[in-house]
Amino acid sequence: MTFADAPIAADSFGKLNAGGLRLGLVDTSDRDAFAAWIQADSRGFHEGRVAEKQIDEQLQDVAYRRTTGVWDDSMTDAATPVATVSSWPTPLTLPGETSVSAWAISSVTVAPTHQRRGIARALLEAELRTAHSLGIPLAILTVSEATIYSRFGFAPTTMTADLEIDTRRASWTGPAASGRVQFISLEQLQSVGRGVAERARRGVPGEIELDDYLWGRLIGLLGDAKDEAKNLRAVIYHDAAGAPQGFALYRLASHATDFAAHTATVEHLCTVTDDAYAGLWRYLLELPLVTTVSAPLRSVDEPLIWQVTDSRAVRTTHRRDHLWARILDVTAALEARRYSAPGRIALDVTDRLGFAHGRVLIAVDATGTAQVSPLDGLEHNGEAPADAASLALTVNDLGALYLGGVSARTLVRAGRITELRPGSADAVDATFHSPATPWLSSWF
Ligand SMILES: CC(C)(COP(=O)(O)OP(=O)(O)OC[C@H]1O[C@@H](n2cnc3c(N)ncnc32)[C@H](O)[C@@H]1OP(=O)(O)O)[C@@H](O)C(=O)NCCC(=O)NCCS
């Protein structure tokens, strides 16, 4: 048995079955069955019918994922599922450049004809049960709406910013890069850039490993972005020793009346070193005939703001949640990351679905490594040790704090977390703080 064919959670199956619906796995080696699921997924996101060529791509690169559907056998088109979800385990980078296996959930759709009768709930609960039964300590997703997933124990754990830069006001004041920028074809980038992306993601909490499909889609060679790929330009940055250390993908749009006022949209900019970061951003800001550089889905803590003459020329046009996390195994999740300060923290975690419910003691040593033990055990007699910080919180808020990008003090002020001992939030913030700001630079 692999993750892809682990049994369907009986609870969810029973609930949907009682409503005349059939929850099951798609045999992704069966082209017709998988194609019907792909069409349902696309329809669920209000996208067009998927072309045969794109179905071929998904047969090759997405078929390995766990692919679940819900069918209503009473429908005229009974072969097309009325709901979809897909999932797979992926390494998620954590503070301290460690990583954990996370259960990535994608393609959550319910047909408008079948919405609001508990199908998404049954699907999500089944996903969480499956991940838990496979020993995967947390689930992650990126969301269409911020209102759906809290009820399942998820919370935003990385934030993102869309930037718009007026390049007439933003002259470069950052360091001079030592290497050089050169154009590269998307096909060349496909192989050369992959290693760069993989090295970069290991340094940033919140980044995941991109599978072949996500990588191909990111660089415009696969999926629905493909038609627009002809407008994509790719540049790669080599350091002084000739090693690739970053790349950028951008597209240019002309101004209605002024040819000297193009907008460059940075679809993706990925760097391993600060030198590459400086080299690529300077290149983008100094593009001729360009007055606006737009950069969606950036980190909320870009050094760029400190590298231009006028920091107000770099405007954040939109700031929002991006990666959502749901902890399923508190001990495994918390022991996987590194911490910024030693100390002991008692957590009283509430989880309506039960997975993470209970009281634990986190003991962080001088190397930033944690040991987590149940507080209800005999050793602690149910009491938090006198020197421990102590918080009561929901599994959502533990997920929010997990990568160190959200402050416990803020969540206490928001009335979401309760300090069981005064000063506990600050102690947690000192310990959970991540030196690298958490960020996920793509969608999945
Ligand atoms: C969002 C979507 C998956 C919900 O499916 P559904 O089967 O109608 O949802 P359910 O009936 O199982 O509802 C489960 C809960 O979520 C709530 N809910 C459902 N859709 C919601 C929405 N869009 N916003 C806020 N809450 C929502 C329901 O009220 C219900 O709450 P409760 O159980 O706490 O009372 C479906 O409307 C859809 O496919 N939308 C378009 C695609 C999309 O956005 N998918 C999400 C991708 S991240």
The ligand as a Gaussian input file, in Angstrom:
#p B3LYP/6-31G(d) Opt

LIG

0 1
 C      -15.655000      25.613000      -1.221000
 C      -16.338000      24.296000      -1.597000
 C      -15.281000      23.222000      -1.768000
 C      -17.305000      23.918000      -0.460000
 O      -17.894000      22.669000      -0.752000
 P      -19.269000      22.195000      -0.050000
 O      -19.432000      20.754000      -0.292000
 O      -20.361000      23.094000      -0.484000
 O      -18.961000      22.447000       1.489000
 P      -19.710000      21.718000       2.724000
 O      -21.164000      21.632000       2.424000
 O      -19.028000      20.455000       3.056000
 O      -19.461000      22.759000       3.851000
 C      -18.584000      22.525000       4.927000
 C      -18.561000      23.748000       5.778000
 O      -17.892000      24.795000       5.075000
 C      -18.761000      25.933000       4.958000
 N      -18.480000      26.493000       3.631000
 C      -18.613000      25.888000       2.455000
 N      -18.216000      26.699000       1.475000
 C      -17.805000      27.844000       2.049000
 C      -17.305000      29.069000       1.560000
 N      -17.111000      29.278000       0.266000
 N      -16.990000      30.021000       2.449000
 C      -17.189000      29.829000       3.772000
 N      -17.672000      28.678000       4.306000
 C      -17.975000      27.707000       3.441000
 C      -20.140000      25.390000       5.112000
 O      -21.015000      26.387000       5.580000
 C      -19.940000      24.283000       6.123000
 O      -19.817000      24.825000       7.407000
 P      -20.132000      23.971000       8.732000
 O      -19.886000      22.528000       8.412000
 O      -19.162000      24.485000       9.721000
 O      -21.538000      24.258000       9.029000
 C      -17.139000      24.450000      -2.912000
 O      -18.086000      25.483000      -2.776000
 C      -16.289000      24.732000      -4.132000
 O      -15.902000      23.790000      -4.816000
 N      -15.989000      26.017000      -4.444000
 C      -15.236000      26.387000      -5.620000
 C      -13.800000      25.839000      -5.623000
 C      -13.026000      26.259000      -4.395000
 O      -12.960000      27.411000      -4.054000
 N      -12.420000      25.274000      -3.715000
 C      -11.582000      25.500000      -2.572000
 C      -10.182000      25.452000      -3.054000
 S       -9.007000      25.932000      -1.884000

